[in-house]
C-alpha cells in the first residue's frame, strides 16, 4: 500500500501522524510499504522509539512508533506473534520494520495478527538511518509543543483583555471564531441563538434550521465532539447552573487546542455576566444602593425612612415603586437613568432613581395626598417615550421600607411586560395586568424554565425534528381543548378514532399519561413557554 504525501509540520503545526512520518524526507528513501493498519495512518505519533528487545512493550506509554530491523521477531512464530500482540496492548502507534538479508519478510502469522487487530505494520525495502527519522520527528513534536504554548499564551492574553474591557457576548464569540478559524454559535438551553460569528459561510447557512440541528446534538456536561454533524460543544455556566453552550459547527483546529479555546471563551462569557458596568454618578449610585437594599428587605422602617429623606425624598402618605426595563440597547443604563431623573423632575415629583441591575433602573416615588397614585404614575409615564422602556409597578405602601420591598414585584412585572407583544403593552403595568402568559414570558430566559421545557418536551421535540409529523401541533391543540378529545376531534377536523390513535402515539413519545390532569397542566405550561421562546428568538 502506498502512502499519500503529507507535510511533517505546517503553520498551526500539530503532532505528527504515522502518515507524515512515512512521507518524511528521512523515511522516503526506505520505500515504505504499509502491510496492515492502513486505516490508522492519521493517528498521532507521540514519540519515535528504536527498539530491538523482546520486552519492549513494558517500556511504552502509548502512541510510540517503533523502528526495528526485526530482531525481536526472529524467534519462533508464536513468539513473534506474541511480541506484536504486546505492542498492540501497550498502545503503540505502529511498527516499522527494515527488511534485509537477515530478515527478508514479516512472518505471515504476525501479519494476520496485526491485520486482525488493525495494527499498522510498515516494511522498509531499503536501509535508512533511523537516527535521522527520530531527529526529524522529534523536532516536529517539539515544534508542535511550542506552537501549543504560543497559542495558549495568545488565548490567555486575548481573553484577559476582553474581560478587562467588559466585552459583551458578541465580541467574545467573534474573537473565539477568529482564533478558531471556524464559525462559532452561543445558544441558550432552549436552543435559541444568543450570539454568533459566521466564518467562511453565510450566516443564513450557518443558522438554517438551527433548533432542529441543535436538538440532534445532545447537551453534554463536558467539552467534546458530538452529534451527527460532528459539532464541538462546550457548556457555558457554572456546574449546576448551566445557561447555554458554545458550538463550533465546523471545527478546523486540532481538538486539543480548540477545546482549550472554547473553554476559555466559556469562562469569559460567565465572567461577562458577573461584571457590572457601573459608570454612574455618586448620587445615582447612592440612590441605587438604597433601592437595592430596600428590594432585598434589608432595612427596617426607621433606617429606610431616614436614608430616603437624606437622599431628598419628600415625606408623603404613601410611596410606590417602579422598575424601568429598557426596550432598546441594554448597555446604556446611564442614559435611561438620566431620562428617568429628568421625568421625575419635569413632572414635579419627589422620588429616588438608581440602578437595580446592570440593565434595570428602579424608582421610588412619593405619592402626595393631593395627587394620588394613578396621577403620579401617569405623570411619570407621560414624560417617557414609549420606545424607551417598559414600566413595572409594585404595590403602594405607607412606608418607604414597605414600598421599596415592592421593587421585587415591580421588577418581575417589568421583565414580563417587556416580553409581551407591543400591542399588549400599557404606559405602565401592574401584576394584575399579567396572567399565566405573563409569568411564562417573565421566566422564558431563566435556565430553570428552559430546563423545565426540555424535561417536558425534549422527547417530543426530538421526535418532531426527526419526523415532522405534526405531533407538537397535536399537543398544542389538545392543550387548547383542555384535554377534551371530542373537542379536539372537532377542532382538528378528524374522526375520534383517528384522534385517539394519534394521542396514544403521542403518549408513547412523551412517556406520560395525557389523561392525568397534572401531566396535562405541566405540558400546557411547557408548550406556552416553548412558544414564547420561539417568538422571542424570531
C-alpha positions in Angstrom: 0.0 0.0 0.0 1.4 3.4 -1.0 1.1 6.4 1.3 -0.2 9.8 0.2 2.3 12.6 0.9 1.7 14.8 3.9 3.7 17.6 5.5 5.5 16.9 8.7 4.8 20.3 10.1 3.0 23.4 8.8 1.6 26.7 10.1 -0.5 25.7 13.1 1.6 22.6 13.3 0.0 19.6 15.0 1.5 16.4 16.3 3.0 14.2 13.6 1.0 11.2 12.4 2.1 7.9 11.1 1.3 9.2 7.6 3.5 12.3 8.0 6.4 10.1 9.4 6.2 7.7 6.5 6.3 10.5 3.9 9.1 12.5 5.7 12.4 13.2 4.0 14.2 10.8 6.3 11.8 7.9 5.7 11.1 8.1 2.0 14.4 6.6 0.8 13.4 3.4 2.6 10.4 2.9 0.2 7.9 2.2 3.0 5.1 -0.2 2.3 2.1 -0.5 4.6 1.2 -4.1 5.2 -1.6 -3.7 7.8 -3.5 -1.0 9.6 -3.8 1.3 6.6 -6.9 2.9 8.1 -4.9 4.2 11.1 -2.2 6.2 9.3 -3.6 9.5 10.6 -3.4 8.6 14.2 -0.9 10.9 16.1 2.6 9.7 16.9 3.6 10.8 20.4 7.3 9.7 20.1 9.5 7.5 17.9 11.5 4.8 19.5 14.2 2.5 18.1 13.9 -0.9 19.8 15.0 -4.5 19.2 14.5 -6.0 22.6 11.8 -8.6 23.0 10.4 -7.0 26.2 10.0 -3.5 24.6 6.2 -3.2 25.3 6.8 -2.9 29.0 8.7 0.4 28.3 6.0 2.1 26.3 3.4 4.6 27.4 1.2 4.6 24.2 1.5 6.5 21.0 5.1 5.4 20.2 6.1 4.4 16.7 8.7 1.6 16.9 11.6 1.4 14.4 13.1 -2.1 14.1 15.2 -4.4 12.0 13.0 -7.3 13.0 15.4 -8.8 15.6 12.7 -9.2 18.2 10.7 -11.4 15.7 13.5 -13.8 14.7 12.4 -16.5 17.3 9.5 -18.9 16.9 6.4 -17.8 15.0 4.5 -17.9 18.3 6.9 -15.6 20.0 6.8 -13.2 17.1 3.0 -13.0 17.2 3.1 -12.5 21.0 5.7 -9.7 20.5 3.3 -7.8 18.2 0.3 -8.5 20.5 2.2 -6.9 23.4 2.8 -3.8 21.2 -0.9 -3.6 20.5 -1.8 -3.9 24.1 0.8 -1.2 25.0 -0.9 1.3 22.6 2.0 1.6 20.2 1.2 3.8 17.1 2.7 1.2 14.8 5.8 -0.9 13.9 8.2 -0.1 11.1 10.5 -3.0 10.1 13.5 -2.6 7.9 13.9 -5.7 5.7 17.3 -7.2 4.8 19.1 -10.4 4.2 18.8 -11.5 7.9 15.0 -10.6 8.0 13.6 -10.7 4.4 9.9 -10.7 5.4 7.5 -10.2 8.3 6.1 -13.7 9.3 2.7 -14.5 7.9 1.3 -15.1 11.4 2.4 -11.7 12.5 0.7 -10.1 9.5 -2.5 -11.9 10.2 -2.5 -11.0 13.9 -1.8 -7.3 13.1 -4.5 -7.2 10.5 -7.0 -8.7 12.9 -6.0 -6.0 15.5 -6.0 -3.2 12.8 -2.4 -2.5 14.0 -0.1 -0.7 11.5 2.9 -2.7 10.3 5.2 -1.0 7.7 8.2 -2.5 6.0 11.1 -0.7 4.5 12.6 -2.1 1.4 15.8 -0.1 1.6 18.1 0.7 4.5 17.8 4.2 6.1 19.4 5.9 9.1 16.9 5.5 12.0 18.6 8.4 13.8 17.6 10.8 11.1 14.0 9.7 11.4 13.9 10.2 15.1 15.6 13.6 14.9 13.1 14.8 12.2 10.0 13.5 14.0 11.1 14.7 17.5 11.8 18.2 16.1 8.3 18.3 14.7 6.9 17.1 18.1 8.8 19.8 20.0 7.7 22.4 17.4 4.1 21.3 18.0 4.5 21.7 21.7 6.0 25.2 21.3 3.1 26.1 18.9 0.6 24.9 21.6 2.4 27.0 24.3 2.3 30.1 22.0 -1.4 29.5 21.1 -2.2 29.1 24.8 -0.4 32.4 25.6 -2.3 34.2 22.8 -5.7 32.9 24.0 -4.9 33.8 27.6 -3.8 37.4 26.7 -6.8 37.9 24.4 -9.5 36.8 26.8 -7.9 38.6 29.7 -8.0 41.8 27.6 -11.7 41.1 26.7 -12.6 40.6 30.4 -10.8 43.9 31.4 -12.7 45.7 28.6 -16.0 44.2 29.8 -16.6 42.8 26.3 -20.1 41.6 25.5 -21.1 38.2 24.3 -20.9 39.2 20.6 -17.3 40.3 21.0 -16.3 37.2 22.8 -17.9 34.9 20.3 -16.5 36.9 17.4 -13.0 36.7 18.9 -13.4 32.9 19.5 -14.3 32.4 15.9 -11.3 34.4 14.7 -8.9 32.3 16.8 -10.6 29.0 15.9 -10.8 29.8 12.2 -14.3 28.4 12.4 -17.9 29.7 12.8 -19.0 29.8 16.5 -22.5 30.0 18.0 -23.6 30.8 21.5 -27.1 29.3 22.3 -29.2 29.1 25.4 -30.8 25.9 26.9 -33.8 26.4 24.7 -31.6 26.2 21.6 -32.1 29.9 20.8 -29.0 31.7 19.3 -27.8 34.4 21.6 -24.7 35.4 19.5 -22.8 34.0 16.5 -19.9 34.6 14.2 -20.1 33.1 10.7 -16.7 32.4 9.1 -16.4 31.1 5.5 -20.1 30.7 5.1 -23.2 32.9 5.0 -25.0 33.5 8.3 -28.2 32.1 6.8 -26.5 28.8 6.1 -24.9 28.6 9.5 -28.2 29.2 11.3 -30.5 27.4 8.9 -32.9 25.1 10.8 -30.8 25.7 13.8 -33.1 24.4 16.5 -33.7 21.0 14.8 -30.0 20.6 14.2 -29.1 21.6 17.7 -31.6 19.2 19.2 -30.0 16.4 17.3 -26.8 17.3 19.2 -27.3 16.3 22.8 -26.3 18.7 25.6 -23.1 17.4 27.3 -21.5 18.3 30.6 -18.0 18.4 29.1 -16.4 19.8 26.0 -16.1 17.5 23.1 -17.3 16.4 19.6 -20.9 15.2 19.5 -23.9 14.9 17.2 -24.5 13.9 13.6 -22.7 16.9 12.2 -19.6 16.5 14.4 -20.0 19.7 16.3 -17.6 20.6 19.1 -19.6 21.9 22.0 -18.7 23.4 25.4 -21.2 24.1 28.3 -21.5 27.7 29.5 -22.2 28.5 33.1 -21.0 27.1 36.5 -21.7 23.4 37.2 -25.2 23.0 38.3 -26.3 26.3 36.8 -25.6 26.0 33.1 -27.3 28.6 31.0 -26.0 27.9 27.5 -23.4 26.3 25.3 -20.8 27.3 22.7 -20.9 25.4 19.4 -18.3 25.1 16.8 -20.2 23.6 13.8 -17.1 23.2 11.5 -14.0 22.6 13.7 -10.8 23.4 11.9 -8.2 23.5 14.8 -7.0 20.2 16.3 -9.3 19.2 19.1 -6.8 19.8 21.9 -6.4 23.5 21.1 -10.0 24.0 20.1 -11.1 22.5 23.4 -8.8 24.9 25.4 -10.0 27.8 23.3 -13.8 27.3 23.7 -13.5 26.5 27.4 -11.6 29.8 27.9 -14.3 31.6 25.9 -17.0 30.0 28.1 -15.2 31.3 31.2 -15.1 34.8 29.7 -18.9 34.6 29.0 -19.5 33.7 32.6 -17.3 36.5 33.9 -19.0 38.9 31.5 -22.4 38.1 33.1 -21.0 38.8 36.5 -19.3 42.1 35.8 -21.3 45.2 36.3 -20.6 48.2 34.1 -21.1 50.9 36.7 -20.1 54.3 35.3 -22.8 56.2 37.2 -22.6 59.4 39.3 -22.2 59.3 43.0 -25.8 60.5 43.6 -27.4 57.8 41.4 -25.1 55.2 42.9 -26.2 56.1 46.4 -29.9 56.1 45.5 -29.4 52.8 43.6 -27.7 51.3 46.7 -30.6 52.3 48.9 -33.1 50.9 46.3 -31.3 47.6 46.2 -31.3 47.3 49.9 -35.0 48.1 50.0 -35.7 45.5 47.4 -33.8 42.9 49.4 -35.7 43.8 52.6 -32.5 44.6 54.5 -33.6 47.8 56.2 -36.1 48.5 59.0 -38.7 51.3 58.6 -36.8 53.9 60.6 -33.5 53.4 58.8 -35.1 53.3 55.4 -37.1 56.5 56.1 -34.0 58.3 57.4 -31.8 57.3 54.4 -34.5 58.1 51.9 -35.0 61.6 53.4 -31.3 62.2 53.4 -31.3 61.5 49.7 -34.0 64.0 49.1 -37.4 62.2 49.0 -40.3 64.2 50.4 -42.4 62.7 53.2 -45.8 61.5 51.9 -48.8 59.5 53.0 -47.7 56.6 50.7 -45.0 55.6 48.3 -44.9 53.4 45.2 -42.0 51.5 43.5 -41.4 51.4 39.7 -38.9 49.4 37.7 -37.9 50.6 34.2 -36.6 47.9 31.8 -35.2 49.3 28.5 -36.7 48.2 25.2 -33.7 49.4 23.2 -29.9 48.8 23.7 -29.3 47.4 27.2 -25.8 48.9 27.5 -27.0 52.5 28.0 -28.2 52.3 31.6 -26.8 55.7 32.3 -28.9 57.2 29.6 -32.1 55.5 30.9 -31.3 56.8 34.4 -30.9 60.3 33.1 -34.2 60.2 31.3 -36.0 58.9 34.4 -34.4 61.6 36.6 -35.5 64.2 34.1 -39.0 62.8 34.0 -39.3 62.8 37.8 -38.1 66.4 38.0 -40.1 67.5 35.0 -43.4 66.1 36.4 -42.7 67.8 39.7 -42.5 64.5 41.5 -40.4 63.6 44.5 -38.5 60.3 44.3 -35.3 58.3 44.2 -33.8 56.9 40.9 -31.0 54.5 40.7 -29.7 51.3 39.1 -31.0 47.9 40.3 -29.1 45.6 38.0 -26.8 46.2 35.1 -29.8 46.8 32.8 -32.7 47.9 35.0 -33.5 51.1 36.8 -35.5 51.5 40.0 -37.7 54.4 41.0 -39.4 55.1 44.4 -42.0 57.8 44.2 -43.6 59.8 46.9 -47.4 59.9 46.5 -48.9 63.2 47.8 -52.5 63.1 49.1 -53.5 65.8 46.6 -52.4 63.8 43.5 -53.0 60.1 44.2 -51.1 57.1 42.9 -52.7 57.0 39.4 -51.9 60.6 38.6 -48.3 60.2 39.9 -47.7 57.2 37.7 -49.4 58.8 34.7 -47.2 61.9 35.1 -44.0 59.8 35.1 -45.0 57.6 32.2 -46.2 60.6 30.2 -42.7 62.1 30.1 -41.0 58.9 28.9 -41.0 57.8 25.2 -42.9 54.6 24.7 -40.0 53.0 22.9 -37.6 53.8 25.7 -38.6 51.4 28.4 -41.4 49.4 29.9 -42.5 50.2 33.5 -43.5 47.7 36.1 -45.3 48.9 39.2 -45.3 47.4 42.7 -47.9 47.8 45.3 -48.3 51.2 47.1 -47.4 51.3 50.8 -47.5 53.7 53.6 -43.7 53.5 54.4 -40.5 53.7 52.4 -39.5 50.2 53.5 -42.7 48.5 52.6 -43.0 50.3 49.2 -39.3 49.6 48.5 -39.9 45.8 49.1 -42.3 46.1 46.2 -39.4 46.7 43.8 -39.0 42.9 43.5 -42.6 42.6 42.3 -42.2 45.6 40.0 -39.0 44.1 38.5 -40.8 40.9 37.7 -43.7 42.8 36.2 -41.4 44.9 34.0 -39.5 41.8 32.8 -42.8 40.1 31.9 -44.2 43.2 30.2 -41.1 43.6 28.1 -41.6 40.1 26.6 -45.2 40.8 25.6 -46.2 41.9 22.1 -46.0 45.7 21.7 -49.8 45.8 21.1 -50.4 44.4 24.6 -48.2 46.9 26.4 -49.5 49.8 28.5 -47.9 53.0 29.8 -47.2 51.0 32.9 -48.1 47.5 34.2 -49.2 46.1 37.5 -49.1 42.4 38.4 -52.9 42.2 38.0 -52.4 43.0 34.3 -50.5 39.8 33.8 -51.7 36.2 34.0 -50.1 32.8 33.0 -48.7 34.1 29.7 -47.1 36.9 31.6 -45.5 34.6 34.1 -44.1 32.4 31.4 -42.8 35.4 29.4 -41.1 36.6 32.6 -39.3 33.3 33.1 -38.5 32.4 29.4 -34.8 33.4 29.7 -34.4 31.6 33.1 -32.3 28.5 32.7 -34.6 26.7 35.1 -37.6 27.4 32.9 -35.7 26.3 29.8 -34.6 23.1 31.7 -38.3 22.5 32.6 -39.4 22.9 28.9 -36.6 20.5 27.9 -37.6 18.0 30.6 -41.2 18.0 29.5 -40.9 18.3 25.7 -37.5 17.1 24.7 -38.6 13.6 23.5 -41.4 15.2 21.5 -39.2 17.9 20.0 -36.6 15.4 19.0 -39.3 13.2 17.5 -40.7 16.2 15.6 -37.2 17.2 14.4 -36.7 13.7 13.0 -40.1 13.0 11.6 -42.0 16.3 11.3 -45.4 14.6 11.7 -47.2 17.4 13.5 -47.1 15.8 16.9 -46.2 19.1 18.6 -49.1 20.8 16.9 -51.4 18.0 18.1 -50.2 18.5 21.7 -50.8 22.2 21.3 -54.4 21.6 20.1 -55.0 19.1 22.8 -53.9 21.6 25.5 -56.1 24.3 23.9 -59.0 21.9 24.0 -58.5 21.4 27.7 -57.8 17.7 27.3 -61.3 17.1 25.8 -60.8 14.6 22.9 -64.2 15.3 21.4 -63.5 19.0 21.2 -60.0 18.2 19.8 -61.5 16.0 17.1 -64.0 18.7 16.1 -61.3 21.5 16.1 -58.8 19.4 14.1 -61.5 18.0 11.6 -60.5 14.4 12.4 -62.5 11.4 13.5 -62.5 10.5 17.1 -60.8 7.1 16.3 -58.1 8.9 14.4 -57.6 11.4 17.3 -57.4 8.5 19.8 -54.8 6.7 17.8 -52.6 9.8 17.4 -52.9 10.6 21.1 -51.8 7.1 22.0 -48.7 7.6 19.9 -48.1 11.0 21.5 -48.3 9.4 24.9 -45.7 6.8 23.9 -43.4 9.6 22.6 -43.8 11.7 25.8 -43.9 8.8 28.2 -46.8 10.3 30.1 -50.5 9.7 30.7 -52.3 12.6 28.9 -55.5 11.9 30.9 -53.6 12.8 34.1 -54.6 16.5 34.9 -51.1 17.2 36.4 -49.4 15.9 33.3 -51.7 17.9 31.0 -51.1 21.1 33.1 -47.3 20.7 33.0 -47.3 20.0 29.3 -49.6 23.0 28.7 -47.2 25.3 30.6 -44.2 23.9 28.8 -45.9 24.4 25.4 -46.7 28.0 26.3 -43.1 28.6 27.4 -41.7 26.9 24.3 -43.9 29.1 22.0 -42.9 32.2 23.9 -39.3 31.3 23.5 -39.7 30.8 19.8 -41.4 34.2 19.4 -38.7 35.9 21.4 -36.0 34.3 19.3 -37.5 35.1 16.0 
